[in-house]
Amino acid sequence: MSHAATKWAFDQPELHRDMKPSEWAVLMVLADCHNPVNGCFPSQDYICNKTNLAERAVRDQLTHLRARGLIAWDAARENGKRGSNRYRLGFEPDFQPANSAGSSEGEATGEIAPEQPADSDSLNRQNLPPNLVREPVKEPVERAGEGEEDPKKIDKEGWALIKDWPGFDGMPKEPAMRVWRKLSADDRALAKRRFPAWLALLKAQKKSHVPAPSTYFSERLFDAVADVVEAKPTAILAPPFGPVWGAVRMRTLLTPPVEAPPAKGFMAALLAQDDAKGRQARLTRQATHGWPVVNRMQDAAESRRGVTVAPDLEAFAGLMEPVKVGSEMWQRWLVEHEKRGWPWLPDPGQMPVVYFPAGGPEGLEQFEQAVRGNHDAQQAAE
């Protein structure tokens, strides 16, 4: 993984405040897979598994990230077949945004076009070296004029829609294509997106005949069904040491500790001592056994695995601030953990910062009020 990539990805929600949690989760997976030498080669299946998003949702979020100018990708080929793409991230020195960055092309239909990510490879190829061999362009690339639609793209989408039309085998398809070309871009997007739901409606109505595609287009039969609203994510990925991860960890530490198992022998005698050694032993034992949820989070963080949390917990990120590893504030937090008998963080490796509640240990009371529903404290923290 590249810590520079992860740090860059952490900052994007603050710069793009309309960024959805699912979009940020995909960006964090790309950053986690980035290798400073070999690049970034995660397969689509790998991204789906890491984010718990469906394939279509992952494609949509990749499109949105490209439209923001945050990522681009190069199609890769392995043994003559399409493999995992080489993703380029906006922090890289040689990064060039895709031609479609900043435009709405592709978002109207929810499709990734025409450089859509490979979906045939279920292996994670993030450690493969980049394919440096590029075939020369044999023919000039035709580009549509600025603001104009590409006729080739329109025809490609139309043929893809009608080629397997039920009951249409052997029938002439050009008449349907002529109607398709006359539709507006928005109507073509609706016709394409609603086609599966329209077929399901015919089946539910026990229709024995499927109207021809020219009829479907010209009579706007796709208006008979509504768009399926994409379900909101039930969970988001909180990367280790980040703002959401740190907020969930600290909120848990502010709850009463779990009672440790009974001690025996020498340890029981040491814990019973009413002196400095006894108090230290009790704090150490509390840190080991008091918050098992935090211990599991920190064990996972050692291997750079985040934690899956409810989307509404993302709001806690506004209560956090980055603390430079090894800084004076870092030492103050270490002392606070020792004083309270809290488990201290695992080694963050090359992470430059770790997130703690804003204002240092003195801000813990305000943080606690905010995460427990005190709206006044939350607004003050924001």
C-alpha positions in Angstrom: 0.0 0.0 0.0 1.0 3.6 -0.4 0.6 5.8 2.6 0.8 8.9 0.4 -2.2 7.5 -1.6 -4.1 6.8 1.6 -3.4 10.2 3.1 -4.6 11.9 -0.2 -7.8 9.8 -0.3 -8.5 10.7 3.4 -8.6 14.4 2.4 -11.0 14.1 -0.5 -14.4 14.1 1.4 -13.5 17.4 2.9 -12.6 18.8 -0.6 -15.7 17.2 -2.2 -18.4 17.6 0.3 -21.0 16.0 -1.9 -19.0 12.8 -2.1 -21.1 9.7 -1.2 -19.8 7.2 1.4 -19.8 4.5 -1.3 -17.8 6.7 -3.6 -15.2 7.3 -0.9 -15.1 3.6 0.0 -14.1 2.8 -3.6 -11.5 5.5 -3.6 -10.0 4.2 -0.3 -9.7 0.7 -1.7 -7.9 2.1 -4.8 -5.5 4.1 -2.5 -4.9 1.0 -0.3 -4.0 -1.0 -3.4 -1.7 1.6 -4.8 2.0 0.6 -5.1 4.5 3.4 -5.5 6.5 1.3 -8.0 4.0 -0.9 -9.8 0.9 1.2 -9.7 -2.7 0.2 -8.8 -4.3 -3.0 -10.4 -7.3 -4.1 -8.2 -9.9 -6.2 -10.1 -13.5 -5.2 -9.9 -14.3 -8.3 -7.9 -11.7 -7.3 -5.3 -13.2 -3.8 -5.0 -16.7 -5.3 -4.6 -15.5 -7.6 -1.8 -13.7 -4.9 0.0 -16.5 -2.3 -0.1 -19.5 -4.7 0.1 -20.9 -2.9 -2.9 -22.6 -4.6 -5.9 -20.8 -4.7 -9.2 -23.1 -2.0 -10.8 -22.6 0.3 -7.8 -18.8 -0.1 -8.0 -18.9 0.8 -11.7 -21.0 3.9 -10.9 -18.6 5.1 -8.2 -15.6 4.6 -10.5 -17.4 6.7 -13.1 -18.1 9.5 -10.5 -14.5 9.5 -9.3 -13.3 9.8 -12.9 -15.8 12.6 -13.6 -14.4 14.5 -10.5 -10.9 14.3 -12.0 -9.7 12.1 -9.1 -8.9 8.9 -11.0 -8.3 7.7 -14.5 -7.5 4.2 -15.9 -5.8 2.4 -18.7 -7.2 -0.9 -20.0 -4.8 -3.8 -19.5 -4.5 -7.0 -21.6 -3.1 -10.3 -20.5 -2.6 -13.1 -23.0 -4.8 -11.3 -25.5 -7.7 -10.9 -23.0 -8.8 -7.9 -21.0 -7.6 -8.0 -17.5 -7.6 -5.6 -14.5 -7.2 -2.0 -15.3 -4.2 0.1 -14.3 -5.8 2.9 -12.2 -4.1 6.3 -11.9 -4.8 8.5 -8.8 -4.9 12.2 -8.7 -1.9 12.6 -6.4 0.5 10.9 -8.8 3.0 13.4 -10.4 2.2 12.3 -14.0 -1.6 12.1 -13.4 -3.7 13.3 -16.3 -7.5 13.5 -15.8 -9.7 11.5 -18.2 -11.2 13.5 -21.1 -14.6 13.1 -19.5 -13.4 14.5 -16.1 -15.7 17.3 -14.9 -18.4 16.5 -17.4 -21.7 14.6 -16.8 -21.1 12.1 -19.7 -21.7 8.6 -18.4 -23.6 9.7 -15.3 -26.9 10.1 -17.0 -27.1 6.4 -17.9 -25.2 5.1 -14.8 -22.9 3.3 -17.2 -19.1 3.5 -17.5 -18.3 4.4 -21.1 -16.4 3.8 -23.2 -13.3 3.0 -21.0 -15.3 0.8 -18.5 -13.3 -1.2 -15.9 -12.6 -4.8 -16.7 -15.1 -7.2 -15.1 -13.9 -10.5 -16.4 -11.0 -11.0 -13.9 -11.9 -12.0 -10.4 -8.2 -12.0 -9.2 -6.7 -9.1 -7.3 -3.8 -8.1 -9.6 -2.7 -5.0 -7.6 0.9 -6.3 -7.3 1.4 -7.0 -11.0 3.8 -4.6 -12.8 2.3 -2.2 -15.3 2.0 -3.3 -18.9 4.5 -1.0 -20.6 3.9 -2.4 -24.1 1.4 -0.4 -26.0 0.2 -1.3 -29.5 0.4 1.6 -32.0 -2.8 3.2 -33.2 -3.5 1.8 -36.6 -6.3 4.2 -37.6 -7.0 7.8 -36.6 -9.3 8.1 -33.6 -12.4 10.0 -34.6 -13.7 12.4 -32.0 -17.1 14.0 -31.8 -17.2 17.7 -31.8 -17.3 19.5 -28.4 -20.8 19.3 -27.1 -21.9 16.7 -29.7 -22.7 13.0 -29.2 -20.6 10.4 -30.7 -22.7 8.5 -33.4 -20.6 5.4 -33.0 -21.3 5.3 -29.3 -25.0 5.8 -29.9 -25.1 2.9 -32.4 -23.1 0.7 -30.1 -25.5 1.2 -27.2 -28.5 0.6 -29.5 -27.2 -2.6 -31.0 -26.3 -3.9 -27.5 -29.9 -3.3 -26.4 -31.8 -4.9 -29.3 -29.5 -7.7 -30.3 -31.0 -10.2 -27.8 -34.5 -8.7 -27.9 -37.0 -11.5 -27.0 -38.8 -12.8 -30.1 -36.8 -10.6 -32.4 -34.3 -13.1 -33.9 -34.1 -12.9 -37.6 -36.0 -9.7 -37.8 -34.5 -6.6 -39.5 -33.0 -4.4 -36.8 -32.2 -1.2 -38.8 -35.7 0.2 -38.5 -35.4 0.0 -34.8 -32.0 1.6 -34.9 -33.4 4.6 -36.9 -35.9 5.2 -34.2 -33.2 4.8 -31.5 -31.0 7.4 -33.1 -33.8 10.0 -33.1 -34.3 9.7 -29.3 -32.7 12.3 -27.1 -29.8 11.3 -24.9 -32.0 11.3 -21.8 -34.7 9.1 -23.5 -32.1 6.6 -24.7 -30.8 6.5 -21.1 -34.3 5.8 -19.8 -35.1 3.2 -22.4 -31.9 1.4 -21.6 -32.1 1.6 -17.9 -35.8 0.6 -17.6 -35.7 -2.2 -20.2 -35.2 -5.0 -17.6 -38.0 -3.7 -15.4 -40.3 -3.4 -18.5 -39.7 -7.0 -19.4 -40.5 -8.0 -15.8 -43.7 -6.0 -16.0 -44.8 -7.9 -19.2 -44.0 -11.2 -17.5 -46.0 -10.2 -14.5 -48.9 -9.3 -16.7 -48.6 -12.6 -18.5 -48.2 -11.0 -21.9 -47.5 -13.6 -24.6 -46.0 -11.0 -27.0 -43.1 -8.6 -26.5 -43.5 -5.5 -28.6 -40.7 -4.8 -31.2 -37.9 -2.4 -30.1 -39.1 0.2 -32.6 -42.5 0.3 -30.8 -40.8 0.3 -27.4 -38.8 3.4 -28.5 -41.3 5.3 -30.6 -44.3 4.9 -28.2 -42.1 5.4 -25.1 -43.2 2.1 -23.5 -40.4 2.5 -21.1 -42.5 5.2 -19.3 -44.7 2.4 -18.1 -42.1 1.6 -15.4 -40.3 3.8 -12.9 -36.6 3.9 -12.1 -35.4 1.6 -9.4 -34.0 3.7 -6.6 -30.6 2.5 -5.6 -30.6 1.4 -2.0 -28.5 3.4 0.3 -25.4 1.6 1.6 -26.0 -0.3 4.9 -22.4 0.1 5.9 -19.2 2.0 5.0 -15.6 1.1 5.3 -13.6 3.1 7.9 -9.9 2.8 7.1 -7.5 2.3 10.0 -6.3 5.4 11.8 -8.6 7.6 9.8 -11.2 10.1 11.2 -14.2 7.7 11.3 -12.1 4.8 12.6 -10.6 7.0 15.3 -14.0 8.4 16.3 -15.6 4.9 16.7 -12.6 3.7 18.6 -12.7 6.7 21.0 -16.4 6.5 21.5 -16.0 2.9 22.5 -13.3 3.8 25.0 -15.6 6.3 26.7 -17.9 3.4 27.6 -17.4 1.5 30.9 -14.8 -1.3 30.6 -15.8 -5.0 30.5 -14.9 -6.8 33.7 -11.7 -8.7 33.4 -11.6 -12.5 34.2 -10.6 -13.3 37.9 -6.9 -13.2 38.5 -5.1 -15.9 40.5 -2.0 -16.3 42.6 0.6 -13.6 42.3 -1.4 -11.5 39.9 -4.4 -11.4 42.3 -2.2 -10.3 45.1 -0.6 -7.6 43.0 -4.0 -6.3 41.8 -5.1 -6.1 45.5 -2.1 -3.9 46.5 -3.1 -0.3 47.3 0.1 1.3 46.0 1.6 2.5 42.7 2.4 -1.0 41.5 -1.1 -2.2 42.3 -2.7 0.7 40.5 -0.5 0.2 37.5 -1.3 -3.5 37.4 -5.0 -2.7 37.5 -4.7 -0.2 34.6 -2.7 -2.6 32.5 -5.2 -5.4 33.1 -8.0 -3.0 32.2 -6.3 -2.0 28.9 -5.9 -5.7 28.0 -9.5 -6.9 28.8 -11.7 -3.8 29.2 -12.6 -3.0 25.6 -12.5 -6.1 23.4 -14.1 -4.2 20.4 -11.2 -1.8 20.4 -8.7 -4.6 20.7 -10.2 -6.3 17.6 -10.1 -3.0 15.7 -6.5 -2.5 16.6 -5.5 -6.1 15.7 -7.1 -5.6 12.3 -5.3 -2.2 11.9 -1.9 -3.8 12.3 -2.5 -5.6 9.0 -4.0 -2.3 7.6 -7.6 -3.6 7.6 -10.4 -1.1 8.5 -13.7 -1.7 10.1 -17.2 -1.7 8.7 -19.5 0.8 10.4 -23.0 2.2 9.9 -23.1 5.1 7.4 -24.5 7.6 10.0 -21.2 7.3 11.9 -19.5 9.1 9.1 -20.7 12.3 10.7 -18.3 11.8 13.5 -15.4 12.5 11.2 -16.1 16.3 11.7 -15.3 15.9 15.4 -11.7 14.7 14.7 -8.4 16.2 13.8 -5.1 14.8 12.4 -2.3 14.4 14.9 1.2 13.9 13.6 2.8 10.7 14.8 5.5 11.4 17.5 4.4 15.1 17.9 3.8 16.8 21.3 0.0 16.3 20.9 0.7 12.6 20.1 2.6 12.3 23.5 -0.3 14.0 25.3 -2.7 11.4 24.0 -0.3 8.6 25.0 -0.2 10.0 28.6 -4.0 10.3 28.6 -4.4 6.6 27.5 -2.0 5.5 30.3 -3.8 7.6 32.9 -7.2 6.1 32.0 -6.1 2.5 31.4 -6.9 2.6 27.7 -5.2 0.4 25.2 -2.7 2.4 23.2 -2.6 2.4 19.4 -0.6 -0.2 17.4 2.3 0.9 15.3 0.9 3.1 12.5 3.8 2.2 10.3 4.5 5.0 7.8 1.2 6.8 8.4 2.1 10.5 8.9 -1.0 11.2 11.0 -3.6 9.5 13.2 -7.0 11.0 14.0 -8.0 12.0 17.5 -10.9 14.1 18.9 -10.3 17.8 18.1 -8.9 19.9 20.9 -6.7 17.2 22.4 -7.5 15.4 25.7 -9.1 18.6 27.0 -11.8 18.2 24.2 -12.9 14.8 25.3 -15.9 16.0 27.2 -17.2 17.9 24.2 -16.5 14.9 22.0 -18.4 12.6 24.3 -21.4 14.9 24.4 -21.5 15.1 20.6 -21.3 11.4 20.0 -24.0 10.8 22.6 -26.5 13.1 20.9 -25.8 16.5 22.3 -26.5 18.6 19.2 -25.2 21.8 20.7 -21.8 20.3 21.3 -21.8 18.7 17.8 -22.4 22.1 16.2 -19.7 23.7 18.3 -17.3 21.1 17.2 -18.2 21.6 13.6 
